[in-house]
Amino acid sequence: MKKIEIFTDGACSGNPGPGGWGAILRFNGKEKELSGGEKDTTNNRMELTAVIKALSALKEPCEVTLTTDSKYVCDSITKGWVYSWQKNNWRKADKKPALNVDLWEELLPLLETHNVTFNWVKGHNEHPENERCDKLAVGEYQQYL
């Protein structure tokens, strides 16, 4: 399997409000940047979208190290919460509906295709790739302001 590094970030002006996402894919020293935005969304939706779009860009199953500053995305997967929500008909432990089910349903098959290891980094803490992804995301939502 090819070993790929992915860095992602999402941003929102207001929550909800205009949002953007950015991703960097790195393989064999080469990088590709992806980004997009939506007029009315939430920060968590943009964080998830960044991961989905980055993994969807891979043309074959890969071993992926994915770095994100989103505790929501990272913890939901690494702590198994999303699998419990899915098993419980998209209900959380408190019986309230899980949020962003449409995006989780897009992401889960991608996680079955690729061998993904999630790494969390603190946002806005001078992590070069995270800062670049944030700039991409902010640039995308600015078009809606």
Sequence and secondary structure as in RCSB ss.txt:
>XXXX:A:sequence
MKKIEIFTDGACSGNPGPGGWGAILRFNGKEKELSGGEKDTTNNRMELTAVIKALSALKEPCEVTLTTDSKYVCD
SITKGWVYSWQKNNWRKADKKPALNVDLWEELLPLLETHNVTFNWVKGHNEHPENERCDKLAVGEYQQYL
>XXXX:A:secstr
 EEEEEEEEEEESSSSEEEEEEEEEEETTEEEEEEEEEEEE HHHHHHHHHHHHHHT SS EEEEEEES HHHHH
HHHTSHHHHHHHTTSB TTSSB S HHHHHHHHHHHHHSEEEEEE  TTSS HHHHHHHHHHHHHHHTT 
